[in-house]
Amino acid sequence: MTEVRFTHIGGPTVLIEFAGWRLLTDPTFDPPGRTYSFGWGTSSHKLTGPALPPEDIGPVDAVLLTHDHHGDNLDETGRALLADVTTVVTTRAGARRLGGTTAQGLKAGQTTRLQVPDRPPIAITATPCRHGPPLSRPVAGQVIGFALAWPGQHHGPLWITGDTVLYGAVRKTAAALRPGTVLLHLGGVQFPLTGPTRYTMSAADALDLCETIQPKTIHPVHYEGWHHFREGPEALTTKLEALPSERSKPFTWLPPGIPHLTAV
C-alpha cells in the first residue's frame, strides 16, 4: 500500500507526492479578477486565487496537463512554471502547441512511463474525455484524463478524470480501470451562450459514476473559483446527505493548501 499526499492548490491543480515523486496537475496560479476567453464566444471570470503560490510548490518531476487551451486548466503563471519541468504529459494537440522537448502528447488509451532510479516506475495512461455534448470536440478541443499505476498500489490505479461529461467512453474506462482513488473533476460547467448544455460532470453524474465503480476514495476537484461553475460543493454535499452513510463515505474534500494523506 502506498500513502499519497494530495495538496489541492485550487481548481484542477493538485500536487501529488509519493515515494519520492512530485507530480502536478493542470497548473493554475494566476490571481483572481481576470476574465478569460474559452473560444466561440464563451468566457469566464476567475473568482479566487490559488491556495499556494508557485514559488511554494518546489521542484516538480512531471506535469499532468489534461488540456492546455483553457485558462482554468493552464493559465499564464502555470505556463511559465512549465519551463522548469522536464516532463509534461498532455494531449497530442497540446504537445504541438507547447512545443519543445518536454511535452509528450497522448491520445486516449496510450501509455507512457516515468522511471528514475530508486523510485517505483509510474505507468501513465491517457483516458477519454469529452468536454461537452456530442459532436462538441471540434469546438471544445482535445482533453484527456490520466490513470496512474505503480507497484505497491493496494486499491487500484489513481484516476484523474479530467474535464469531461459523463458519457459511454468514460463509463467503459472507469469499469475497466476499477480505480481505487479518483480525482473527480466536477462543477457542472455551463455558459449563458449555450444555455443548459453542460461541459463537465454534475453532482448527479458523480454519484452515478462512482456508484458503478465504487472506488475507495473520491477527491472532488475543479468545482470552485470560476463564474462558469454551476455546482459548488453544496450541490454534492446535499446529494450525499440524502444517501446512506456507506454510499457517501468515499467522498473526501481536500482542504485548500493543506496536504492530505490517502492510502492508494
Secondary structure as GFF3:
##gff-version 3
##sequence-region A 1 264
A	DSSP	beta_strand	3	10	.	.	.	ID=ss1
A	DSSP	beta_strand	13	18	.	.	.	ID=ss2
A	DSSP	beta_strand	21	25	.	.	.	ID=ss3
A	DSSP	beta_strand	35	39	.	.	.	ID=ss4
A	DSSP	beta_strand	42	45	.	.	.	ID=ss5
A	DSSP	three_ten_helix	54	56	.	.	.	ID=ss6
A	DSSP	beta_strand	62	64	.	.	.	ID=ss7
A	DSSP	alpha_helix	76	81	.	.	.	ID=ss8
A	DSSP	three_ten_helix	82	84	.	.	.	ID=ss9
A	DSSP	beta_strand	88	91	.	.	.	ID=ss10
A	DSSP	alpha_helix	92	98	.	.	.	ID=ss11
A	DSSP	beta_strand	103	106	.	.	.	ID=ss12
A	DSSP	beta_strand	111	114	.	.	.	ID=ss13
A	DSSP	beta_strand	122	128	.	.	.	ID=ss14
A	DSSP	alpha_helix	137	140	.	.	.	ID=ss15
A	DSSP	beta_strand	144	149	.	.	.	ID=ss16
A	DSSP	beta_strand	158	160	.	.	.	ID=ss17
A	DSSP	alpha_helix	168	177	.	.	.	ID=ss18
A	DSSP	beta_strand	181	185	.	.	.	ID=ss19
A	DSSP	three_ten_helix	192	194	.	.	.	ID=ss20
A	DSSP	alpha_helix	203	213	.	.	.	ID=ss21
A	DSSP	beta_strand	217	221	.	.	.	ID=ss22
A	DSSP	alpha_helix	233	241	.	.	.	ID=ss23
A	DSSP	alpha_helix	245	248	.	.	.	ID=ss24
A	DSSP	beta_strand	260	263	.	.	.	ID=ss25
###
